[in-house]
Amino acid sequence: MDKGKITREEFIKLCLKETREGAKVYRDLWEALGISVDWSLTYSTIDERSVRTAQTSFLDLYEKGLIERREEPVTWCFRCGTSLAQAEIETQERESRLSDIAFIGPDGGDLVISTTRPELIPACVALYVNPEDDRYRDIVGKKAGVPLFNYEVEIRTHEEADIEFGTGLMMVCTWGDGEDVRKWKEHRLDTRNIFAEWGKLGDLAGPYAGMTTENARKAILKDLDEAGRLRGQKPVTQFVGTHDRCGTPVEFNHSPQWFIKVLPGQDDYVVRGRELNWFPEHFRTRYDDWVTGLKWDWCISRQRFYGVPFPVWYDEETGEPVVATRDMLPVDPTMTVPESLANGRKLRAEPDVMDTWMTSSLTPLINARWAEADNLMPRIYPMSIRVQAFEIIRTWLFYTVVKSHHHTETLPWKDVMISGWGLDNAGKKMSKSAGNFVDPKPVIEKYGADAVRYWSAGATLGHDLRYNERDVQGGKRLMTKLWNATKFVSTHLFDDDGKPRVLEAGTPTVIDRWILSRLQQVVRDVTAYLDRYEYSHALQSVERFFFGDFCDNYIEIVKERFWTPEKFEPAVVEAGLHTLHAVNRAVLHLFAPFIPFITEELYRLVFLPFGGKESIHVSDWPVADDALVDNGALEAGRLLMAVLTAARRWKTEKQVNQNFPLAHLTVAAPEKIAAQLRPLEGDLAAACHATEIRFGDAGDVETEIPEIRIALELGERQEKNAGA
């Protein structure tokens, strides 16, 4: 929307309408995904509380001498018609042409400069050479004529003039880039601002006035060529600063703006960054590089309609700023002039609004009601964590640290968790503007919210995640497996009347103690991963345990006790039930942060009848119990799994269904290992569907453990089916 074609009031109404509609879309989506939010705490960055907080921040920094208004070159987006901060500029690579252009030397000869921006020639205010460049020593301090324009500029020296670039002559304009601004300030050069409104060239551009930079470049190059002043061109790769919102190349524009002085505080901000706990740790380097590489103070004023107004007026006679007092906030200076401030003076309202980050940098303080009488600062500030993507470390994270440092002399939070982007199937960042955005609503309708959450939790902390529907389908498969496994467990936990059985510990077997020991390890690992915000590793740990140890191995072994209970001691059967209940229940708890809907459903259907809190999501997190870790059982289980894995691999190679029984399974192993495996013969036979387990010397199938080899023999029916 072009702000030149709409009133401020109309524009703000449209923005508020869009905000309300957008907020509803996000709320519906977040609720569909099961994201837990206290909606009573939501706010808009333009509501009364946020405006009061942002204006209080302005006054606090102003009173501390950290904010000032000054007129100087600022980065500018002519498409959006506003100033920009350094953090809003992105660097993009593009192909351009380097043109060799002949200026007129003091003796009438040629002084050739190389530039990618010939349209800035009418803005030239000096030529620079390196003081060590002997080629130009005799002309330093003299004047050079600007081609096509009837004026001269001085030839000066500067150590940063590159002897090797082009001809060693450097054209300085007001202003082509940050180096031009620096030399303009340092040497107090003349000002020739050739840009007019909306980025077209102004009167100083002479016959090129009214042209866009692109058209002016073409016209000036044509005229230079005709005048014999264009001496050559060659292709070159150029890095251009662009506005991160619209992609327009930025320029420098001379105008009065409000600035927060961040350059003097660089060392303090680096120290604050090192006080934070970074997850992953290496992203602190990106923060350090940004802070130490700052070139300009933070320009916080914007020439927009929508935003928090500055609580400032100007004395019409003196031009001095007049700021509001805190009891006047929130205030819109364009709508009212407090009589106590006017005091007989004629005041003019500040028309600019604050940079969006001026408010967004206050999110912890807004939540803590810092600027309110009933603030929560002692209770919730500093906060626990900031969760954000890596590309806004330079904006949201940095500016929030700056504000907290100056307002409260503390960090805003203790931990920082950095995520990546969601990528499309081709590996490009997903966005609506690029047209590659995957609407989650139909995906949720097709596969369920848990499956979508499963996909998103697959992102390694700090890395991007490519969207692939197969990964969402993997989440759906997990839901099905979890449902079926818990259904199997539930059939044995309830009596014929549907009442929960009284579970006793019974007499656990080695394999019972093994799965309980493995569970303690997994609980410990998952908890440690989540404490470090490594959610993808946490999910993988639970998933591997659930599919491999619990479903493929323990359930396959233990179900023999329920199908043929007459073969086992009652206390052993009881131990199986007790262990199934404990492990399955813990697995649901470990999965709950990732797949909340199905875990809640299964918890209420199967495990709540045995006691506990009303929801799995308010229940206590599992805690590893060292007393349940049996190292002997863990080692025995490791040996058993090695045999079992090799047997399953052999069946797969023989193209035999895993449920088909073996006539014999012979284990060849040293006596020490065989002694550990003999008590597990029944478990191994149950899992392998083997009629008999033997121990001997023969063994032609390798296992994961080099000391163990096995030999297998199919039954007659299976041999026939396998073509053996």
N, C-alpha and C positions, 0 to 999 in steps of 0.2 A: 504494500500500500504506500503510495507516494504521499508523504506528509504535507507536501505543498498543495495537495488537492483536497484536503480535509481539515476540519478544525481540530484543535487539541481535544476539545470535549467529545467530539464525535469519535475521534481515534481511540480515546481511553475507553469509551463505551464498548467499542468493537473488541478491544483487547480484553476487557473484563468478561464479555460474553464468551469469547474464545477460551479464556481461562476456566470458566465454569464448565463449559462443554468438555474441555480436555481433562479437567479434574475428574469428571464423572466417568470418562473412558478409562482412566487409570485406576480409579477406585473399583470399577466393575472387574477389570482385568486382575488386579491384585487380590480381590476377594475370591475370584475364580481359581487363582493359583494358590490360595491358602496362605497368603502373606499376612502375618499378624501385625495389625496396626491399630493404635488407639486413635481413631479418627477425630476424637475431640481435641487432639493436640495439633491438628493440621492448621496451616496458615498460608496466606498468600503474601508474596513479597511486596504487595502494594496495599495490604490491609493496614488498619490503624496501628496495630502493635508493631508491625515491621517498619512502617514509616517512622514511628516514634523512635524505634531502636536505631535505625540508620541515621536519623537526624541527631540523636544523642551522640552517636559515634562521631559524627562530623564536628559537633560542638566540643566534645572532649578532646579530639585531636587538634582542633583549632586553638583551644585554650592552652594546650601543651606546646604550641608552636610548631606542630608537625604538618599543618595544612597551610598552604598559601595560594594566593591567586597571582598569576604572572602571565605576561604575554611573551610568547616565544614560539618557535616552530614546533608543531606537534604532528604526529602521524595522523593522517586524515583519510577517511573513505569518502570520496566525492559521490559515489553512488548512494550511500546511506546518509550523506550530508552531516557527518559527525566526526569528532575526534576519537582516537583510539588509544588504548594502553598497549605497552609492549607485548603483554601477554595475549592480546587479541590478534596478533599478527602471526601468520603461518608462512613458512618459506616454501616456495614451489619452484621446481626446476622447469625451465622452458628454453627453447631454441631462439636465438636472436642473431643480430649481425653487428659486428664491431666495425665502425666506420672511421677511416682516417680522414681528418678534416684539417685544412690548412688555415691557421690564424695568420694575421699579418704581424711580422716581427718588427722590432724597433728600427731596423734598417730597411724595412720594406720587404724583406725576404719572408720565407715561409717558416712557420712554427707549427708542426703537425702534431695534433693530439688525437688520441684514439678514444672513442666513446660509443656506448650502446644507446645513448639517449640524445641524439642530435636535436630533438625538440626542445631541450633545455638550453641551447646556445643563447637565446635572448635573456636567460637568467644567470649567465656567467658573470662572476664578480672578481675572479682572479685566476691566474695560472700558477701552478706550483711545480717546482723541480726539487730533486734531492740536492742538499748542499754539497754532496760529494760528487755530483755529476758534472764533470769538467766540460761537457758539451755546452752547458748553458751558463757557466760561471760569469761570463761577461755581460749577460743581459739581465741578471737578477737586479731587481729594483727599477727596471725600466718598464715601459708599457707595450702591450700588444693589442692589435686591433681585432675586434670580434667580427668575423665574416657575416655578411648580409645585414649587419646592424652598425649603425654609425656611432660607436663609442669604443673606448679603450679600457683595459683592465691591467692591473699591476702584475708583474711576474715576481713571485715570492718563493721562499724555500720552506721545506718541511721534511723532517727526517722520514716521514711515512710515505713520501712520494716514491713509487717503485721504479727504480732505474730500468728494470727488466721489462716492465709492462709497456707495450706499445713503443712510443718514442721517448718515454720517460717524462713527458709533459702531462700534467694532471689538470683537468678543467674542474674548477669548483664553482658550483651554482648555488643559488638560494631558492629551493634546496632540493638536491637530487637524492641524497642519502644521509645517513647518520654522520658520516665523516664530513660531509659538507657543513652540517649543523655545527659540528665540533670546531671546525676551522673558522666558521663564521663567528662563533662566540669567542674563541681564543684570540683571534686577530682583529675582531671588531670590523668585519668586512661590511661593505655596502649591502643593502637589501634590494633584490629585484624579484619580487614574488609575481611570477607570471600567471599563476592560476586564478581563475575567476570562479564564479559559482558553478557547482556541479562538474568541476574538473575541466572545463573548457579554458583555453588560453585567454588571458586578458589583454589590456591595452598595451602593456610592455612588449607583447609579442608582435606588435606592428601589423603587417599584412596577414599574419596568421591568427590574429585575435578571433575568438569565436569558434575556433576549430577544437576538436578533441585531440588528445595527445597522439593518438594513432594517425589521424589525418594530418596533423601538423608535422609529424615525423616524416611522412611521405613527401609532403610539400617542401619542407626545408631541404631534404636530401636531393630532391629534384632541382631546386634552385641552386644549391651548392654545386651540383654537378655542372649545371649550365654556366655557373660563374667560375668554373675551373678550380673550385676549392675542395671537391671530393676526390681524394687521392686513392681510394681503394676501400674494399669491404671484404670481410671474411666471416663465415659462420662461427658462432660461439655459443656455448652453453651458459645460461645466466640463471642466477638464483634471485627470485623476486619475492618481496614481502607482500602478502595478500591479506585482506580482511577475512577472518575465520568464519564470518557469517555469510558473506555473499561471494567471496572469492575474487573481489576486485583488487587489482594492484593498488597499494596505498601510496600516497604522496605526503609531502610535508606542507603544512599550511600554517600561516602565522596568525594566531588569534589568542585572546585571553582565555585562560582555563584555570581550573582548580587542580592542585597537585598535592598528593601526600608525599612527604619526603621519605622515601625508602632507601635511597642511596647511602645516607649516613648510617643506617642501621644494618647494613649487609652482614657485618660480623656477628651481630646479635642474632640475626635470623638463622645463620649457619649453626650457631650454638643450639638454638631451639630445635632445629632439625635433627641434631645429634641426640637430643634428649628424648625424642620420640622413638617408639618401638615400631620399626618398619617391617611389614610383611608383604612381599619379600624384602629382605634387607637391602638388596642391590638398588632398589628404587630411590634410596636416599641419595645416591650419586646424582641422579637426575635432578633432584631438588637442589643439591649443592651447586651443580653446574648452572642451574637457572639463577640462583641467588648471586653467585659470584660473577655471573655474566651480565647482570643488570647494567644497562647504559643510561636509563632515564628514570626519573621519579614517576610515580604512578599518577597518570592523568585520570581524574575521577569525574570530570564533567562531560556530559554528552548532550548533543544538540538534537534531542528527541522529544517526542510528546509524552511517551509512556515511561514512567519511572518515578523514583522518589525525588521530590523537589528539594533543592537546597533551601535551608531556612535563612535566607539571605536577601537583603534589599541593598540598594545603593543610594547614597546621597546624591541627588541630581546636581548639586552645586560642586561638591568636592570629588565625587566619584568613589568615595571611601565606602567599603562594605559595612553594612549594619546587620549584625547577626541576632537571631532570636534568643530568648532566654529559655531555659529548659521547661519552665512551667507553661510555655506557649505551645509546646509540641503535642501532637503533630500539627504542622502548619503548612499551608500552600501559599507562598508569598504572592502568587498571581491572583489569589482570591481575596486576600485580606492584608491590611497593614495595621498592626497593633498600635493604638494611639500612644502607648508608653514609649514605643520606639521612635515614632515619628517626631514627637516633641516639637511640632511646628515646622519640621523639615519636609521637603517633598522627596519621597522615596520611590525608587523604581525597583520593581521585582526582578530577581534573577530568573531569566527564562529557561536556563539549562536544568537538566535533571542529572541525578547521580548515575554513574556507571553501575550496571547490573551487579557486578561483583562487589560493589560497595555495600550492598545489602546481603548478597549471598555469603560474603565472608563473615557474616554475623550469625550464621545459622545456629551454632551452639549457644550464643548469647540470646538470640530470639527465643529458643526453646527454654532457656533458663530464666526468661523474663527479666533480663538484666536491667532494662530501662523502666521496669514497672515497680510500683510500690510493694507488690506482693511477690517479689522475685524469689526464685528457687536456687540462687547461686550457691549457698552453702550446702545444699542437698545434692545437686547433680552436676556441679561444675568443678573441675574439668570433667568432661564426659569420657566414656570408655573408649570409643572407637570412631574413626571416620572411614567409611567405605566409599571408594570412588575409583574411577578409571584413571589410567596413567597419563592421558593426554591433558588432564586439567590439574596436574600437580603444580604447574606454573601459575595457575589462576586460583581455583577454589582452595586448594590446600595452602599454597603460599600466602594468599591474601588473608586466609583465616588465621594462620600463625601470626602474621603481622598485626592484625587487629587484637588478638588475644594478648600478645606481648605488650602492646601499648596500653590497652584498656585494663587488663587485670594482672599484668606481670606474671602470667602463667602460660602453660600450653593450653590449647582448647580441648585436647583429648590426649589419652595416653598411647593408643595404638592407631596405626594407619594401615588399612588393608587395601591393596591396590589390585584392581581387576583389569582384564583386557577387554577387547571388543567382541561382539558377536559378528561373525563373518558369514557371508553367503557361501554357497557351494563352490564358487570360484575363488574364494579366499579374500573377497573384498568386504570392507566394513559395511554392515547393513545400515541403511538409512532410507527414510521415506523419499527424500529429495533425489536419491540415486535410483529409486524405483526397485531396489532389491530387498526391500523390507518384507520379512515373513510375518504375516498377521498371526499372532498366537491363538486367536479365538477359534478358528476352524481346526487348528492342530489339537487344541484342548478338547474340542467336541469329538474329534476322531479317536484320539488316544487317551485322553484323560489328563488332568492337571499333573498328577504324579509323574506321568511319563515325560512331560515337558520339563518338570523340575529335575528329573533324573538326568535329562540331556544337559541342562544348564549347570548341574553340579559336576559335570565331567570336565570343566575347565580347570586346568592347572593354574594355581594362584599366580596372578601377574601376566598370564598369557591369553592370547585371543582364543576363541572357540568357534570353529567352523560349524555351521548348521548343516546337518544331514538327517533326513527323515529316518534313515536306518537306525540312528542313535536313539531317536525317540521310540522307535519300535523296540529297541533293546530294553527301554524302560518298561514298555508294555509286557515284554516277556518276563521281566523281573516281577511285575505285579502278579502275573499268572502263576509263576513258580511259588511266590510267597503265599498266595492264597491256597494253592493246592497242598503245600507242605503243612501249613497251619491247619488246614482242614483234616489232613491225615492225623496230625497230633491230637486235634480236638475229638476225633472219634474214639480215642482211648482215654481221654480225660474226664468224660462224663458217663454216668451209668445209663441204664436203659430208660430211666424216667427223665433223662436230660439234666440230672443234678450233678454238680461237680463232685468228683471223687475226693476222698480225703487222701492226700498224698503224703507218703512217708519216704524218708531217705533210702530205706531198704539197705541192700548190700551192693554198693556200686562195683561194677567190674572194672577191669583195667581200661576198657574202651569208654566207659562212662567217665572215669577219672580223666582220661585223655581229652574228651570233648569239653569237659568243664575247665580243664587246664588251658586248653586252646582258647576258650571263651575269655578267660581272664586276660590272656595276652592280647586278644583283639580289643577288649574293652579298654585296656591300657593304651594300646596304639591309637585307637580311634579318638580317645579323649585327648591324647597328646597332639594329634593332628588338628583337631578342632580348636584346641588352645592356641595353636599357631595359625589358625584360619586356613589350614590346608584341607579344604572340604573335599576336593576331588580324591586325595589320598585316603581320607577317612571313608568315603563311600566305597572306594575300591577294596579297602580292607574288610569292611563288612560284607561286601558282595562276594569276595573270594571265600571268606569263611562260610557264608550261608550256602553258596552253591557247592563248594568243594567239601569242606569238612562236615557240614551239617547234613545237607541233602544227599550228596553222592555217596558219602561214606557212613556217617553215624546212623542216619535213618535206615539205610540199606542193611546195616548190621543189626540194629536194635529191633526192627519190625519182626524179626524171627521170634522174638520173645512173646509177641502178642498173637502171632499166627499159630504158633505151636507152644503155648505156655507150659504144657505138660513136660516139656524137655528141660525146664529151668526151675530153679528154686523160686518160690513166691517172692522172697526178698529181692531176688535179682530182677524179676519182672517189675516189682515196685520201684526199684532203683531206676529202671529204664523210663517209667512214667515220670518220676520225679525229675530226672535229667532232661527229658524232652520238654517238660513244662518250663524248667528254668532257662534252658538255652533258647527255646523258641520265643519266650517272653522277652528275654534280653535282646534278641535279634530285632524284634519289633521296636524296642526302645532305640537301638542304634540306628535303625533305618528311619525313625520318625522325623528327624530334621529334614530329610531329603524327600521322603514320600509320605506326607502327613495324613492323607485321606485314607489310604488302604490300611495303614498301621493303626489309625484310630478305630476304624471299623473292626478289624480283627481283634484289637485289644478289648473292645467292648463286648464283642460276641463271645470270645474264647477265654480271656484272662481276667476280666473284671469280676466275673462270678467267684473267682478265687480270692478276691480282696484287692484293695488298692484304691488310688484316687480316681475320681470320676472320668478323667481323660488321661491318655498317655502323655499329652503335651503339658500337663501340670504335674506329672509324676517325677519322682526323683530319677536323676540320671544314673545309670549303672556304675558301680564302683568296683574296680578289680579287687578281688579278695586273695591275697597271697596264700592264705591257708588252704585254698582249693587248688593250688598249683602243685601237681605231682610230677616231678622231673622224671621219675621212672616211667610213669604212664606216658609222658610226652615222648620219651625215647622209644618206648615200645610202639606207640602209635606211629612214629616216624618210620619205623621198620615195616610195620604192617602196611602203611600207605605206599611204600616203595614196591612191595610185592603186589598189592592190589592194582596199582597204576600199571605195572608191567603186564599183569594178566589182562586188564582191560585193553591195553594197546595191542596185545597179541590177538585177542578176539576181533578187534577192529580190522587188523591186517588179514585175518582169516575170513572176514565178512560174515561174522557170526554175531547175532543179536546178543547184547550184554546180559540179557536175562536167561539165555540158554545155559543149562548146567554143564559143568565139567565132570568128566569121569574121575580124573585125578589132578591134583596140583602138587607137584613135588618142589620142595624148597631145599636148595643146596646152599648152606651157609656155615661159617665157623660155629663151633658148639656154643660159644658165648652168645651169639646172635640167635641161634636156634633155641636156646634156653629162654630167651625173652619172647620168642614168637610162639612157643608151644602152648602157653596159657591162652593164646588168642586163636587157636585152631578153629573153634566154633565161630568166632567173629569173622575170620577170614573165609571160612566155608560159606557163611551166610552171604557175605558181600560178593563173593565170586560165583555163587551158586555151584559150589563144588561138592561132589558126593563124598570125597575123601581128601584130606590134606596129609601129605607124607613129608618126611624129612630124610634126605639122602644126599649122595654125592652128585648125582646126575643133574644137569641144569644147562640148557642151551639158550635161554632167554635172559638178556641182561636187564638189570633194574637200575634205578637211580643210585643205589648204593653198590659200589663195585664188589663188595664182599658177598653180595647175595645174587644168586642166579636161580631161575626157576624152570621147571619143565611142566608142560600142560598136555592133557589128553582129553579130546572131546568124546562125549557119549556117542553111541551108534547113530541115533537119530540126527544129532547135530553134525556128525561127520558127514552123513549123507547130504544134508542141506548145504554144508560148506564145500561139497565137492571134494572132500579129502579121501 
